[in-house]
């Protein structure tokens, strides 16, 4: 195993670590808001490191440049859509399942039409 394969493996293990910790968070968090945060950890941080690992592997082994371009687009898509979708899910969860106990800082309350 050369150095590049070792780097790709380390990045993959980091991505799998975030996926594992996020899965534990989904199972252990007491409310919907904590579970949403944990699931975003999986889909953002886990995917970032797995895609970075794939990019390192593809570049090191001289595969097609179009594969790298596709992986970069996947990475940008994940970075652009995951925070937005998590925010929308949290706002919908706030409207249907109010947090208990009442939060100290409630920025959604002023946006809530009810």
PASE-579658 format. One record per residue: x negated, y, z negated of N, C-alpha, C, O, CB in turn; residue in one letter. Coordinates in steps of 0.2 Angstrom, whole numbers, plus 5000, padded with zeros to 4 digits. Glycine has a CB too. Example, Ala and Ser with C-alpha at 12.3 -4.5 7.8 and 13.67 -1.06 7.14 Angstrom:
<sites>
> 4934 / 4972 / 4961 / 4938 / 4978 / 4961 / 4934 / 4984 / 4961 / 4929 / 4983 / 4958 / 4943 / 4978 / 4955 / a $
> 4936 / 4989 / 4965 / 4932 / 4995 / 4964 / 4936 / 5000 / 4961 / 4933 / 5006 / 4960 / 4930 / 4997 / 4971 / s $
</sites>
This chain:
<sites>
> 4996 / 4994 / 5000 / 5000 / 5000 / 5000 / 4996 / 5006 / 5000 / 4991 / 5007 / 4996 / 5005 / 5000 / 4994 / x $
> 4997 / 5010 / 5005 / 4992 / 5017 / 5005 / 4996 / 5022 / 5001 / 5001 / 5021 / 4998 / 4991 / 5019 / 5013 / x $
> 4993 / 5028 / 5001 / 4995 / 5033 / 4997 / 5002 / 5036 / 4999 / 5006 / 5038 / 4995 / 4990 / 5039 / 4997 / x $
> 5003 / 5036 / 5006 / 5009 / 5039 / 5008 / 5015 / 5034 / 5006 / 5020 / 5037 / 5004 / 5009 / 5040 / 5016 / x $
> 5014 / 5028 / 5007 / 5019 / 5023 / 5005 / 5020 / 5024 / 4997 / 5026 / 5023 / 4995 / 5017 / 5016 / 5006 / x $
> 5015 / 5025 / 4993 / 5016 / 5026 / 4986 / 5020 / 5033 / 4985 / 5024 / 5033 / 4980 / 5009 / 5027 / 4983 / x $
> 5019 / 5038 / 4988 / 5022 / 5044 / 4987 / 5030 / 5043 / 4989 / 5034 / 5045 / 4986 / 5019 / 5050 / 4992 / x $
> 5031 / 5040 / 4995 / 5038 / 5038 / 4997 / 5041 / 5034 / 4992 / 5047 / 5035 / 4990 / 5038 / 5035 / 5004 / x $
> 5038 / 5029 / 4989 / 5041 / 5025 / 4984 / 5042 / 5029 / 4977 / 5048 / 5028 / 4974 / 5036 / 5019 / 4982 / x $
> 5038 / 5033 / 4975 / 5039 / 5037 / 4969 / 5045 / 5042 / 4970 / 5049 / 5043 / 4966 / 5033 / 5042 / 4968 / x $
> 5046 / 5045 / 4976 / 5051 / 5049 / 4978 / 5058 / 5045 / 4978 / 5063 / 5048 / 4975 / 5051 / 5053 / 4984 / x $
> 5058 / 5039 / 4980 / 5063 / 5035 / 4980 / 5065 / 5033 / 4973 / 5071 / 5033 / 4971 / 5062 / 5029 / 4984 / x $
> 5060 / 5032 / 4969 / 5062 / 5030 / 4962 / 5065 / 5036 / 4958 / 5069 / 5035 / 4954 / 5055 / 5027 / 4958 / x $
> 5062 / 5042 / 4960 / 5065 / 5048 / 4956 / 5072 / 5048 / 4958 / 5077 / 5050 / 4954 / 5061 / 5054 / 4958 / x $
> 5074 / 5048 / 4965 / 5081 / 5048 / 4967 / 5085 / 5043 / 4964 / 5091 / 5044 / 4962 / 5081 / 5047 / 4975 / x $
> 5083 / 5037 / 4963 / 5087 / 5031 / 4960 / 5087 / 5033 / 4953 / 5093 / 5031 / 4950 / 5083 / 5025 / 4961 / x $
> 5082 / 5036 / 4949 / 5083 / 5038 / 4942 / 5089 / 5043 / 4941 / 5093 / 5042 / 4937 / 5076 / 5041 / 4940 / x $
> 5089 / 5048 / 4946 / 5095 / 5053 / 4945 / 5101 / 5049 / 4947 / 5106 / 5051 / 4943 / 5094 / 5058 / 4950 / x $
> 5102 / 5045 / 4951 / 5108 / 5041 / 4952 / 5110 / 5037 / 4946 / 5116 / 5037 / 4945 / 5107 / 5036 / 4959 / x $
> 5105 / 5034 / 4943 / 5106 / 5030 / 4937 / 5109 / 5034 / 4931 / 5114 / 5032 / 4928 / 5100 / 5026 / 4935 / x $
> 5105 / 5040 / 4930 / 5107 / 5044 / 4925 / 5114 / 5047 / 4926 / 5118 / 5048 / 4921 / 5102 / 5050 / 4924 / x $
> 5116 / 5049 / 4932 / 5122 / 5052 / 4934 / 5128 / 5046 / 4933 / 5133 / 5048 / 4931 / 5122 / 5054 / 4941 / x $
> 5126 / 5040 / 4935 / 5131 / 5035 / 4933 / 5132 / 5034 / 4926 / 5138 / 5033 / 4924 / 5129 / 5028 / 4937 / x $
> 5127 / 5034 / 4922 / 5128 / 5034 / 4915 / 5132 / 5040 / 4912 / 5136 / 5039 / 4908 / 5121 / 5033 / 4911 / x $
> 5131 / 5046 / 4915 / 5135 / 5051 / 4913 / 5142 / 5051 / 4915 / 5146 / 5053 / 4911 / 5132 / 5058 / 4917 / x $
> 5144 / 5048 / 4921 / 5151 / 5047 / 4922 / 5154 / 5042 / 4917 / 5160 / 5043 / 4915 / 5151 / 5044 / 4930 / x $
> 5151 / 5037 / 4915 / 5153 / 5032 / 4911 / 5154 / 5035 / 4903 / 5158 / 5033 / 4900 / 5149 / 5026 / 4910 / x $
> 5149 / 5040 / 4902 / 5149 / 5042 / 4895 / 5152 / 5049 / 4893 / 5154 / 5050 / 4887 / 5142 / 5042 / 4893 / x $
> 5153 / 5053 / 4898 / 5156 / 5059 / 4897 / 5163 / 5059 / 4895 / 5167 / 5055 / 4897 / 5155 / 5064 / 4903 / x $
> 5165 / 5063 / 4890 / 5172 / 5063 / 4887 / 5177 / 5066 / 4891 / 5183 / 5064 / 4891 / 5172 / 5066 / 4880 / x $
> 5176 / 5071 / 4896 / 5181 / 5074 / 4899 / 5179 / 5075 / 4907 / 5174 / 5073 / 4909 / 5182 / 5081 / 4896 / x $
> 5184 / 5077 / 4910 / 5183 / 5077 / 4918 / 5178 / 5082 / 4920 / 5175 / 5081 / 4925 / 5190 / 5079 / 4921 / x $
> 5177 / 5087 / 4916 / 5172 / 5092 / 4918 / 5165 / 5089 / 4917 / 5160 / 5091 / 4922 / 5173 / 5099 / 4914 / x $
> 5163 / 5086 / 4912 / 5157 / 5082 / 4911 / 5156 / 5077 / 4917 / 5150 / 5076 / 4919 / 5156 / 5079 / 4905 / x $
> 5161 / 5073 / 4918 / 5160 / 5068 / 4923 / 5159 / 5071 / 4930 / 5155 / 5069 / 4934 / 5167 / 5064 / 4924 / x $
> 5162 / 5077 / 4932 / 5161 / 5080 / 4938 / 5154 / 5083 / 4939 / 5151 / 5082 / 4944 / 5166 / 5086 / 4939 / x $
> 5151 / 5085 / 4933 / 5144 / 5087 / 4933 / 5140 / 5082 / 4934 / 5135 / 5082 / 4938 / 5143 / 5091 / 4926 / x $
> 5141 / 5076 / 4931 / 5137 / 5070 / 4932 / 5137 / 5067 / 4939 / 5132 / 5065 / 4942 / 5139 / 5065 / 4927 / x $
> 5143 / 5067 / 4942 / 5144 / 5065 / 4949 / 5140 / 5069 / 4954 / 5137 / 5067 / 4959 / 5151 / 5064 / 4951 / x $
> 5140 / 5076 / 4952 / 5136 / 5081 / 4957 / 5129 / 5079 / 4956 / 5125 / 5080 / 4961 / 5138 / 5088 / 4955 / x $
> 5126 / 5077 / 4950 / 5119 / 5076 / 4949 / 5117 / 5070 / 4954 / 5112 / 5070 / 4957 / 5118 / 5074 / 4942 / x $
> 5122 / 5065 / 4954 / 5121 / 5059 / 4958 / 5120 / 5061 / 4966 / 5115 / 5060 / 4969 / 5126 / 5054 / 4958 / x $
> 5125 / 5065 / 4968 / 5126 / 5066 / 4975 / 5121 / 5072 / 4977 / 5119 / 5072 / 4983 / 5133 / 5069 / 4977 / x $
> 5118 / 5076 / 4973 / 5114 / 5081 / 4975 / 5107 / 5079 / 4974 / 5103 / 5078 / 4978 / 5115 / 5088 / 4971 / x $
> 5105 / 5078 / 4967 / 5098 / 5076 / 4966 / 5096 / 5069 / 4968 / 5090 / 5069 / 4971 / 5097 / 5077 / 4958 / x $
> 5100 / 5065 / 4968 / 5098 / 5058 / 4970 / 5097 / 5058 / 4978 / 5093 / 5055 / 4980 / 5104 / 5053 / 4968 / x $
> 5102 / 5061 / 4981 / 5101 / 5061 / 4989 / 5095 / 5065 / 4991 / 5092 / 5064 / 4996 / 5108 / 5064 / 4992 / x $
> 5094 / 5071 / 4988 / 5088 / 5075 / 4989 / 5082 / 5071 / 4989 / 5078 / 5071 / 4994 / 5087 / 5081 / 4985 / x $
> 5081 / 5067 / 4984 / 5074 / 5063 / 4983 / 5074 / 5057 / 4988 / 5069 / 5055 / 4990 / 5073 / 5061 / 4976 / x $
> 5080 / 5054 / 4989 / 5080 / 5048 / 4994 / 5079 / 5051 / 5001 / 5075 / 5048 / 5004 / 5087 / 5045 / 4993 / x $
> 5081 / 5056 / 5003 / 5080 / 5059 / 5009 / 5073 / 5062 / 5010 / 5070 / 5060 / 5015 / 5085 / 5065 / 5011 / x $
> 5070 / 5065 / 5005 / 5063 / 5067 / 5005 / 5059 / 5061 / 5006 / 5054 / 5061 / 5009 / 5061 / 5071 / 4999 / x $
> 5060 / 5055 / 5002 / 5056 / 5049 / 5003 / 5057 / 5047 / 5010 / 5052 / 5044 / 5013 / 5059 / 5044 / 4998 / x $
> 5063 / 5047 / 5013 / 5063 / 5044 / 5020 / 5059 / 5049 / 5025 / 5056 / 5046 / 5029 / 5071 / 5044 / 5022 / x $
> 5059 / 5055 / 5024 / 5056 / 5060 / 5028 / 5048 / 5058 / 5027 / 5045 / 5058 / 5033 / 5057 / 5067 / 5026 / x $
> 5046 / 5057 / 5021 / 5038 / 5056 / 5021 / 5037 / 5049 / 5024 / 5032 / 5049 / 5027 / 5037 / 5055 / 5013 / x $
> 5041 / 5044 / 5023 / 5040 / 5038 / 5026 / 5040 / 5038 / 5034 / 5036 / 5036 / 5037 / 5045 / 5033 / 5024 / x $
> 5045 / 5042 / 5037 / 5045 / 5043 / 5044 / 5039 / 5046 / 5047 / 5037 / 5044 / 5052 / 5052 / 5046 / 5046 / x $
> 5038 / 5052 / 5044 / 5032 / 5056 / 5046 / 5025 / 5052 / 5046 / 5021 / 5052 / 5051 / 5031 / 5062 / 5042 / x $
> 5024 / 5048 / 5041 / 5018 / 5045 / 5040 / 5017 / 5039 / 5045 / 5012 / 5037 / 5047 / 5018 / 5042 / 5033 / x $
> 5023 / 5036 / 5047 / 5022 / 5030 / 5051 / 5024 / 5032 / 5058 / 5025 / 5028 / 5063 / 5027 / 5025 / 5049 / x $
> 5024 / 5039 / 5060 / 5024 / 5041 / 5067 / 5030 / 5039 / 5071 / 5030 / 5038 / 5077 / 5018 / 5038 / 5070 / x $
> 5036 / 5039 / 5067 / 5042 / 5037 / 5071 / 5044 / 5043 / 5074 / 5041 / 5049 / 5074 / 5047 / 5035 / 5066 / x $
> 5050 / 5043 / 5077 / 5053 / 5048 / 5082 / 5054 / 5054 / 5078 / 5056 / 5054 / 5072 / 5059 / 5046 / 5085 / x $
> 5052 / 5060 / 5081 / 5054 / 5067 / 5078 / 5061 / 5068 / 5077 / 5063 / 5072 / 5072 / 5050 / 5072 / 5082 / x $
> 5065 / 5065 / 5081 / 5072 / 5066 / 5080 / 5075 / 5063 / 5074 / 5080 / 5066 / 5071 / 5076 / 5063 / 5086 / x $
> 5072 / 5058 / 5071 / 5074 / 5055 / 5065 / 5073 / 5061 / 5059 / 5077 / 5061 / 5055 / 5070 / 5049 / 5063 / x $
> 5067 / 5064 / 5059 / 5065 / 5069 / 5054 / 5070 / 5075 / 5055 / 5073 / 5077 / 5050 / 5058 / 5072 / 5055 / x $
> 5072 / 5077 / 5061 / 5077 / 5082 / 5062 / 5084 / 5080 / 5059 / 5087 / 5084 / 5055 / 5078 / 5084 / 5069 / x $
> 5086 / 5074 / 5060 / 5092 / 5072 / 5057 / 5092 / 5072 / 5050 / 5097 / 5073 / 5046 / 5094 / 5065 / 5060 / x $
> 5086 / 5069 / 5047 / 5086 / 5069 / 5040 / 5086 / 5076 / 5036 / 5089 / 5077 / 5031 / 5079 / 5065 / 5038 / x $
> 5083 / 5081 / 5040 / 5083 / 5088 / 5037 / 5090 / 5091 / 5038 / 5092 / 5094 / 5033 / 5078 / 5092 / 5041 / x $
> 5093 / 5089 / 5043 / 5100 / 5091 / 5043 / 5105 / 5088 / 5038 / 5109 / 5091 / 5035 / 5103 / 5090 / 5050 / x $
> 5103 / 5082 / 5036 / 5107 / 5079 / 5031 / 5106 / 5082 / 5024 / 5110 / 5083 / 5020 / 5105 / 5071 / 5030 / x $
> 5099 / 5084 / 5023 / 5097 / 5087 / 5017 / 5100 / 5094 / 5016 / 5103 / 5096 / 5011 / 5090 / 5088 / 5017 / x $
> 5100 / 5098 / 5022 / 5103 / 5104 / 5022 / 5111 / 5104 / 5021 / 5114 / 5108 / 5017 / 5102 / 5108 / 5028 / x $
> 5114 / 5099 / 5024 / 5121 / 5098 / 5023 / 5123 / 5096 / 5016 / 5128 / 5099 / 5013 / 5124 / 5092 / 5028 / x $
> 5119 / 5092 / 5013 / 5120 / 5090 / 5006 / 5119 / 5096 / 5001 / 5123 / 5097 / 4997 / 5116 / 5084 / 5004 / x $
> 5114 / 5100 / 5002 / 5113 / 5106 / 4998 / 5118 / 5111 / 4999 / 5119 / 5115 / 4995 / 5106 / 5109 / 5000 / x $
> 5121 / 5112 / 5005 / 5126 / 5117 / 5006 / 5133 / 5115 / 5004 / 5137 / 5119 / 5002 / 5126 / 5118 / 5013 / x $
> 5135 / 5108 / 5004 / 5142 / 5106 / 5003 / 5143 / 5104 / 4996 / 5148 / 5105 / 4993 / 5144 / 5101 / 5008 / x $
> 5138 / 5101 / 4993 / 5139 / 5098 / 4986 / 5141 / 5103 / 4981 / 5146 / 5102 / 4977 / 5133 / 5094 / 4984 / x $
> 5138 / 5109 / 4980 / 5140 / 5114 / 4975 / 5147 / 5117 / 4977 / 5150 / 5118 / 4972 / 5135 / 5119 / 4975 / x $
> 5148 / 5118 / 4983 / 5155 / 5121 / 4985 / 5160 / 5116 / 4983 / 5165 / 5118 / 4980 / 5155 / 5123 / 4992 / x $
> 5159 / 5109 / 4985 / 5164 / 5105 / 4983 / 5165 / 5103 / 4976 / 5171 / 5102 / 4974 / 5163 / 5098 / 4987 / x $
> 5160 / 5103 / 4972 / 5160 / 5102 / 4965 / 5164 / 5108 / 4962 / 5168 / 5107 / 4957 / 5153 / 5102 / 4962 / x $
> 5163 / 5114 / 4964 / 5166 / 5120 / 4962 / 5174 / 5120 / 4963 / 5178 / 5121 / 4958 / 5163 / 5127 / 4965 / x $
> 5175 / 5118 / 4969 / 5183 / 5117 / 4971 / 5186 / 5111 / 4966 / 5191 / 5112 / 4964 / 5183 / 5115 / 4978 / x $
> 5182 / 5106 / 4965 / 5185 / 5101 / 4961 / 5186 / 5103 / 4954 / 5191 / 5101 / 4951 / 5181 / 5094 / 4961 / x $
> 5181 / 5106 / 4951 / 5181 / 5109 / 4944 / 5187 / 5114 / 4944 / 5191 / 5114 / 4939 / 5175 / 5112 / 4942 / x $
> 5188 / 5118 / 4949 / 5193 / 5123 / 4948 / 5200 / 5120 / 4948 / 5205 / 5121 / 4945 / 5193 / 5128 / 4954 / x $
> 5201 / 5114 / 4953 / 5207 / 5111 / 4953 / 5208 / 5107 / 4946 / 5214 / 5106 / 4944 / 5207 / 5106 / 4958 / x $
> 5203 / 5104 / 4943 / 5204 / 5101 / 4937 / 5205 / 5105 / 4931 / 5209 / 5104 / 4927 / 5197 / 5097 / 4935 / x $
> 5203 / 5111 / 4932 / 5204 / 5116 / 4927 / 5212 / 5118 / 4927 / 5215 / 5119 / 4921 / 5200 / 5123 / 4928 / x $
> 5215 / 5119 / 4933 / 5222 / 5120 / 4933 / 5226 / 5115 / 4931 / 5232 / 5116 / 4929 / 5223 / 5122 / 4940 / x $
> 5224 / 5108 / 4932 / 5228 / 5103 / 4930 / 5227 / 5100 / 4923 / 5232 / 5097 / 4920 / 5228 / 5097 / 4935 / x $
> 5221 / 5100 / 4921 / 5219 / 5098 / 4914 / 5215 / 5103 / 4911 / 5209 / 5103 / 4911 / 5215 / 5091 / 4915 / x $
> 5218 / 5107 / 4907 / 5215 / 5112 / 4903 / 5210 / 5109 / 4898 / 5211 / 5104 / 4895 / 5220 / 5116 / 4899 / x $
> 5204 / 5112 / 4898 / 5199 / 5109 / 4893 / 5201 / 5110 / 4886 / 5204 / 5114 / 4884 / 5192 / 5113 / 4894 / x $
> 5199 / 5105 / 4882 / 5201 / 5104 / 4875 / 5195 / 5102 / 4871 / 5192 / 5097 / 4872 / 5207 / 5099 / 4874 / x $
> 5192 / 5106 / 4867 / 5195 / 5113 / 4864 / 5194 / 5118 / 4869 / 5190 / 5118 / 4874 / 5191 / 5114 / 4857 / x $
> 5197 / 5124 / 4867 / 5196 / 5130 / 4872 / 5189 / 5132 / 4872 / 5185 / 5132 / 4867 / 5201 / 5136 / 4869 / x $
> 5187 / 5133 / 4878 / 5180 / 5135 / 4879 / 5178 / 5142 / 4877 / 5183 / 5146 / 4876 / 5178 / 5135 / 4887 / x $
> 5172 / 5143 / 4875 / 5170 / 5150 / 4872 / 5170 / 5155 / 4877 / 5173 / 5160 / 4877 / 5163 / 5149 / 4869 / x $
> 5167 / 5153 / 4883 / 5167 / 5157 / 4889 / 5172 / 5154 / 4894 / 5170 / 5149 / 4897 / 5160 / 5159 / 4891 / x $
> 5177 / 5158 / 4897 / 5182 / 5155 / 4901 / 5182 / 5160 / 4907 / 5187 / 5164 / 4908 / 5188 / 5154 / 4898 / x $
> 5178 / 5159 / 4912 / 5178 / 5163 / 4918 / 5184 / 5161 / 4923 / 5186 / 5165 / 4927 / 5171 / 5162 / 4922 / x $
> 5186 / 5155 / 4923 / 5192 / 5153 / 4927 / 5198 / 5156 / 4925 / 5203 / 5157 / 4929 / 5192 / 5146 / 4927 / x $
> 5199 / 5158 / 4918 / 5205 / 5160 / 4916 / 5208 / 5167 / 4919 / 5214 / 5167 / 4921 / 5205 / 5162 / 4908 / x $
> 5203 / 5171 / 4921 / 5205 / 5177 / 4925 / 5208 / 5176 / 4932 / 5211 / 5180 / 4935 / 5200 / 5182 / 4925 / x $
> 5205 / 5170 / 4935 / 5207 / 5168 / 4942 / 5214 / 5164 / 4942 / 5217 / 5163 / 4947 / 5202 / 5165 / 4945 / x $
> 5216 / 5162 / 4936 / 5221 / 5157 / 4936 / 5228 / 5161 / 4937 / 5229 / 5166 / 4933 / 5222 / 5153 / 4929 / x $
> 5232 / 5160 / 4942 / 5238 / 5164 / 4943 / 5244 / 5162 / 4938 / 5248 / 5166 / 4938 / 5241 / 5162 / 4950 / x $
> 5243 / 5157 / 4933 / 5248 / 5156 / 4929 / 5249 / 5161 / 4923 / 5253 / 5160 / 4919 / 5248 / 5149 / 4926 / x $
</sites>
